């Protein structure tokens, strides 16, 4: 039996657009229509059912919940703030407080207001001040309930899908514009960090991003030496470049780590090479075809020790065909966390993605990450068996392992 540190955060994560439903003010709503994608629709109807979902999370042993604020709901136009929507999120936080749960609040989880997108989104210098104004409004209103803030969720993923691959809004395929948008997002983060610290004054706040990281391994067929170089470049740019920048600016209080899988890399015409999806790579895969690699979580946690700041695992999860797959993933990854802590890593929490089955962006509703199964017609909730097994780990604050 390996015990976790006292005060360890156990729980799950959700993102509002993916679970709330009926958010027509978002650029994603417009994107679904223009690209003929499966629409989010009412999703899980969490917007109206949040109290029951929070009670359910608490009954599953969770002492923390990460959720996001929908900027498109708050700012209906550049200068029009919705008091009604602010009060809604205050109700969410009040409900969490009544259950003794720690909120970890994300301010940007891939979605932007339609008015913001229509003006050019993150490609404009004005985008920085527009976002910081939103942050100022929300943090001032919610600060009495919140200590942990995630300013941006996976900025590199957002940029890659929206400005390089063009499969997310705004549907751009340009390295130059990707660089411009990322530059504005980083400026916005640094200013948002300072603004949050100013608002809190002497009160304690912890501010970060949620950074998606993968293990990038060289394809071991053909040109192994070159593939190794491209895997290194991919790892540096996608895993560490943003972290290094924010650490250098002294504006990262902890590292929010989102970890899912391993990726094999082959050399190619771009500086990052490309993902090798050939069948010659062995290993377990989930329903999305992602390589499951729990050892990678241990490796990343040990590598992050060099920054000398705490880590919270803000997302870790999978979509599987049966309970055996879910539980194997859950247990093997939590064992990796336990091993890393035993080896000196400063890990403060673990959040499963996701509390609920939800809308998975351009993948729609096909893949199910939830601890809780959702019927999207009736909105009925039913915890999966592995959620009850996770509950024991949460309530014991410990995991039984055969060997570390």
N, C-alpha and C positions, 0 to 999 in steps of 0.2 A: 504493500500500500504506500503510495507516494502522496504526501500532503502538499497542497498548494499554499502559497503565502496567505496569511491572514488578510482579509479585505479584498481578496481576489475577485474580480468582476466576472461573473458567469451570465451569459444571456444569449441574445440573438440580435440581428439587425434587420431593418426594413428600409425601403426608400419610398417616400410618399407617393410619387407618381406611379410606382409599380403596384401599390396596394390600395390607394385611396379611391381611385376611380373618378370619372366625370370631371376631368380637368381640361376644359376646352381652351383655357388661356395660355397653354404651354405650346412651345414650338414643336414638341413631340406629337401633340394632337394633330397639328397641321401636317407633319411629316408622314404620319400613318396614312392620312387621306391621300396625299400626293403620290406616295410610293405604293399604294394599294396593299399595305401591310395589315396583318391581323390587328384590329384596334384594341386598345386597352379597355375601352368601354367603362363599365362599372368596376372592373377588376374584382377585388375581394370585398368591396364596399367598406373598407376599413375606416374611411372618413366618418361614416355613421356608426360603425361597430367597434370603434377603438377601445371603448371601456371594457367590453367583453374580451377583446384580444389581449389587453393588458392584464386582466384577471387571469386569462388562460396562461399567459407567459409566467405570471407569478406562481400559478399552480404547478407549473413544470419546473419549479426550482430556480427560476431566473432572478437575479438581483440587479440586472441592468438591461436596458433596451436602447439600442441605437436606432434613431429614426431621423428623417429629414424634414426640413421646412420647405414648402413649395413656394419659391420666389414668385412664380406666375400667379399664385393665389393672393399673395400679399400686395404686390404692386400691379394694379390693373392698367396703369400707364406709368410713365416716368415719375409723375408727382402725385399719383392718386393711391393712397394707402388704404387697405381694407381693415377697418377696426374689427369687423366681424370675423375675419380670418385669423387675425392675431389672437382674438379671444378663443377661437377654436383651438389653437395650439397651446394656449394657456390652460385650457381644459384638459388637453392631453397630458401636459406636465403635471397638473394637479392630480390627475388620476394615477400617474406613476408615483408621485410622492405619497399618495394615500396607501399604496401597496409597498412602500419602502424600497422602491427601485430607483437606481441611478440612471438618469437620462444622459445619453451621449448624442448631441444634436449636430446633424450635418446641415450646412447652409446651402450647398450646391451639389446636387446629385444628378448631373447630366442635363437637367432641363432648364430652359430659359423662358422668360415671358415672350409672347409672340411679338409685342411691340419692340422689345429689345432685339430680337432676331431680325425683324423687318427693317430695322435701322442699320443692320450690318453686324450685329452681335459683337463677338470678341475681337473682330478685326479693326474696331475703331478705338482710338485712344480714350474716347469718352466712356467706353465700357467700364473702365476701372472705377471711375467716380460713381457711376450708376450702381455698380455692385456694392461698393463700400457704403453707399447711402442706405441700401437695403440691409446690409450687415448691421450698420449703426442702429437702425430702427428696431430690428429683431432682437439684438443683444440687449439693448436698453430695456425692452419690454419683458424679456424672458430671464434676465440675469439672476433673479432671486431664486429660480428653480434649477439653474444649470451651472455646472462647473466645467464640463467637458464639451469642447466645440471642435467639430471637424469642418473646416472652412470649405474645402473642395474634396469631393470623392473622385479618386482616380483621374487626375487631370491628364496624365499621359494617355490613358485609354480613351478619354473623351476626345483629345486632339487626334489621336491615331484614327479612330473610327469616323470622326466628323470632318477632318481636314486632310487626311492622307488617303484612306480607303474610300471615303465618301459614302459610307453605308449608314451613317447617322446624320442628323441635321448638323450643319447646314448643307451637307452633301458636296463638300469641296474636295478636290484632289490636287493639292499644291503644297509642296514642302515649304515654299516661301510664306504662304498664308498660314500654314500650320505653325511655323516659327513665330509669326507675328501674333497669332492668337495665344499661343503658350506664353509669350512674353508679357502680354497684357494680363493673363491669368496670374502669373507669378507676381507682377506688380500689385494686382488686386489683393493677392494673399498677404503680401508684406504689409500693405496699408491696413487691411482688415485685422491682422494680428495686432498692430499698434492701436487700432481703434478699440478692440476688445479689451486690451490691457488698460487703456485710458478709462473706459467705462467702469471696469471693475475696481480701479484704484488699488487699494490695499487688500481687497478681497481676492481670494484665491481663484484663479481660472487656469485651465489647461487647454492649449490651442494647438491644433495640428492639421494635417491632411490625412486622408486614407489613401495609402499608396499601394497599388497593385504591384506585386512582384511575382515573377515566375523563375523557375530554374531553367536556364537556357543551356542545353547540352548539345555538343556537336553531333551531327549525324555521323554515325560510325561507318557508313558505307561511302566510298568515293571521297577523295580530297579531305581526309580527316584533318590535316594540318590547317588548311584554309577554313574549313568549317569551324574549327576551334577558335580561330581569330574572329570570325563573324559572330559566333556565340558569345564571345567576350564583349564585343562591341554592343551587341543587342542587350546583354546584361547591364552594361554600364549605362547606356542611354535610357533604357526602359525601367531599370530598377533603382539606380543610384544617382543619376544626374540631378534630378529635382531635389532629392534629399540633401545632397551635398550643397546645392545652392542655398536652400533654406537654413541649413546648419550654419553656413558661412555668414548669413544675415542675422543669426541669433534669434530666429523667430519660429522655433519648433520646440514645444515643451515635452512632447512625446512623439513616438512614431506610431501611426495607425497603419497596421499591416494587413492587407488583403491578400490571401494566398489560396490558390486553387490547384495548380498543376505544374507539370513539366512540359517543356517544348523543345523539340529537336530542330536544329538550325543547319541550313545548308548555305554555302556561298552563292551569291547572286549578283545581279547588276547594280543593286542598290547598296548603300553602305551598311545596311542592316541584314543583308541576305534575305532568306525567306524561310518560313516554317516548312519542315519536311513532313509530309503526311503520308509517306509511302508505308506500305504494310510491313516492311522489314523491321520495324521497331516493335519490340515486345513490351508488354506491360498491361496492367489493368486500365481500362478507359471507362468514363462515365457516358451518359446518353448523348452528350455533346461531342464525344470523341476526344475529350481531354485526357491526357495521361496522368493518372493518379500517382503521386510520388510524395508520401509523407516525410521521407527523409529530407526532402528539400526544405520543409518548414524548419526543421532543426538547423540545417545549414544556414538558412537566412537569419534566423534568430541569433546564431553564434556570430555571423558576420556583422550584424547590426550592433554588437557590443562595442565596436570601435567608436561609436558616436557618443557613448556614455550618457544616454537618456533612456527612459523607460519605453517599453513597447506594449501596445494593446493590440491584440489580434482582432481587428474590426470586422473582418469577414473571413470565413473559411467554411466551405460547404460543397455539396455536390448534388447532381440530379441522377438518380439511380432507378433501376427497374424493380427493386425489391428491398425489403428491410435489411437483408444481409449486406447488401452493398452500402446502404447508408451507414449502418452501424460499424462496418469495417473501416470506412473512411473516417467517421467520427473518432473512434477509439484510437486508430493508428496515428491520427494527427494530434490528438490530445496527449498521447504517449510521447510524441516528439516534443511537444511543449514542455512536458514534465522533465524530459531528458535535458532540454536546453536550460531550464531553470536550475536543475541539479548541477549543470556545468557552468553556471554563473550568469546566465542571461537574466536581465531584469524585465520580466514579463508581468504585467499587472492585470491582464484580463483576456478572456476568450469569448468571442461572439460568433455564433453560428449564422451563416447565411443560408436560409432566411427563416424568420419565425413562421411565415405563411408561404404557401405556394403563391406565386405572383406572376405579373406580366414581365417577361424577360426580353424587353426591348424589341429588336428586329426578329427575335426568335418566337415572339408571341407567348402562347400558353402551353407549348408542347413539353417544356422541360420543368420539372418540379423540384425545387430546392427546399421546400418547407419542412420544418419540424411538424407543422400542422397541415394536414391535407385539406384543401378547400374545394367545395363544389361551386363552380363559378355560375351555376344557374340558381341555386338556392342560397348560396353563401354559407352553407353549413360547414362547420369546422370539426375536424377529427384529428387528434394527435396521432402521429405515426408511432409505431412500437419503439423505434429507436429514440424518439423524443422522451419516452419514459426511462429508457436506459441512460440518456443524457441527464435526466433529472437526478438520478442517483449520484452521478459525478458532481453535479452542481451542489446538491444538498450536503454531500459528504466533504466537499472541497478536497477531493482526493480521487485517485484512480489506482486500481489494482493492476500491476504490471508484472509480467514474468521476469523480465530482465531489462535493465537499462544499460 
